[in-house]
Amino acid sequence: MEPPSIATYCKLFEQWWQTYPRKAGKRKAYQAWVAAGRRIRAARKCDAEEAAGHMLERATAFSATPKGQDPKFCPHPATWLNQDRFDDDPKCWQDAGDALPATAGPAEGNDEILPEE
């Protein structure tokens, strides 16, 4: 499915986009927002509007925190949505100094491999 052009993003996504503090990768964010909405609806047995409201409420709360305001620690919108960070404990958003930057990869020297099934 081809992502929509900017003119066809739905109003609820546009509200979320305006609220989320980092503006990067809008098309990917839209795809992640749609998928996150589906996961929320399935988990909470709610409708699309309620799921969108949950994401908007949590993005609003996140954007007011140190991690939400520091570009070094604020993840790209699609990452935040794909990792269901809207369901994180808001306490973990408070101190940007105690976390790895949003772009950090796996810890160096970690050679662990997932066991084969």
C-alpha positions as CSV (number, residue, x, y, z in Angstrom):
1,M,0.0,0.0,0.0
2,E,1.4,3.3,-1.1
3,P,1.5,6.0,1.7
4,P,-0.7,9.0,1.1
5,S,0.5,12.3,-0.1
6,I,0.5,15.1,2.4
7,A,-2.9,16.2,1.3
8,T,-4.5,12.9,2.3
9,Y,-3.3,12.4,5.8
10,C,-6.4,12.1,8.1
11,K,-7.2,14.9,10.6
12,L,-6.5,12.7,13.6
13,F,-3.0,11.9,12.4
14,E,-2.4,15.6,11.6
15,Q,-3.3,16.5,15.2
16,W,-0.9,13.8,16.5
17,W,1.8,15.0,14.1
18,Q,1.5,18.6,15.3
19,T,1.8,17.5,18.9
20,Y,4.7,15.1,18.7
21,P,7.9,17.0,19.3
22,R,10.1,15.7,16.5
23,K,9.2,16.3,12.9
24,A,11.0,13.6,10.8
25,G,9.8,10.9,8.5
26,K,6.1,11.9,8.2
27,R,5.1,9.1,5.8
28,K,6.8,6.4,7.9
29,A,5.1,8.0,11.0
30,Y,1.7,7.8,9.3
31,Q,2.2,4.1,8.5
32,A,3.3,3.4,12.1
33,W,0.4,5.5,13.5
34,V,-2.1,3.4,11.6
35,A,-0.5,0.2,12.8
36,A,-0.3,1.4,16.4
37,G,-3.9,2.3,16.2
38,R,-4.8,-1.2,15.1
39,R,-2.8,-2.7,18.0
40,I,-4.4,-0.3,20.5
41,R,-7.9,-1.1,19.2
42,A,-7.3,-4.9,19.5
43,A,-5.7,-4.7,22.9
44,R,-8.2,-2.3,24.5
45,K,-11.3,-3.3,22.5
46,C,-12.0,0.3,21.5
47,D,-12.8,2.2,18.3
48,A,-10.3,4.1,16.1
49,E,-11.2,7.5,17.5
50,E,-10.4,6.3,21.1
51,A,-7.1,4.7,20.0
52,A,-6.1,8.0,18.2
53,G,-7.1,9.9,21.3
54,H,-4.8,7.7,23.4
55,M,-1.9,8.3,21.1
56,L,-2.5,12.0,21.1
57,E,-2.9,12.2,24.9
58,R,0.4,10.3,25.4
59,A,2.3,12.3,22.7
60,T,1.1,15.5,24.4
61,A,2.4,14.2,27.8
62,F,5.7,13.1,26.2
63,S,6.3,16.4,24.4
64,A,6.2,18.2,27.8
65,T,9.0,16.1,29.3
66,P,12.8,16.5,29.2
67,K,13.2,13.5,26.8
68,G,10.4,14.9,24.5
69,Q,12.1,18.3,24.4
70,D,15.7,17.1,23.8
71,P,16.4,16.2,20.2
72,K,19.2,14.0,21.4
73,F,16.8,11.8,23.3
74,C,13.5,12.2,21.4
75,P,13.0,9.3,19.0
76,H,11.7,9.7,15.5
77,P,7.9,9.5,15.4
78,A,7.8,6.2,13.7
79,T,10.1,4.6,16.2
80,W,8.1,6.0,19.1
81,L,4.9,4.5,17.6
82,N,6.4,1.2,16.4
83,Q,7.8,0.5,19.8
84,D,4.5,1.4,21.6
85,R,6.3,4.0,23.6
86,F,3.0,5.7,24.2
87,D,2.4,2.9,26.8
88,D,5.7,3.6,28.6
89,D,5.7,4.7,32.2
90,P,5.8,8.5,32.0
91,K,8.4,8.5,34.8
92,C,11.0,7.2,32.3
93,W,10.4,10.3,30.2
94,Q,11.5,12.7,32.9
95,D,15.3,12.5,33.0
96,A,17.1,12.7,29.6
97,G,20.4,12.4,31.3
98,D,19.9,8.7,32.4
99,A,19.3,7.2,28.9
100,L,21.1,6.3,25.8
101,P,20.5,8.8,22.9
102,A,17.5,7.9,20.7
103,T,19.9,7.0,17.9
104,A,22.0,4.6,20.0
105,G,22.4,1.1,18.9
106,P,23.2,-2.1,20.8
107,A,25.8,-1.9,23.5
108,E,29.3,-2.4,22.2
109,G,30.8,-5.8,23.0
110,N,27.4,-7.5,23.1
111,D,28.0,-10.6,21.0
112,E,25.0,-12.5,22.3
113,I,23.1,-14.3,19.6
114,L,19.5,-15.3,19.9
115,P,19.2,-19.1,20.5
116,E,18.0,-21.1,17.6
117,E,14.6,-22.8,18.0
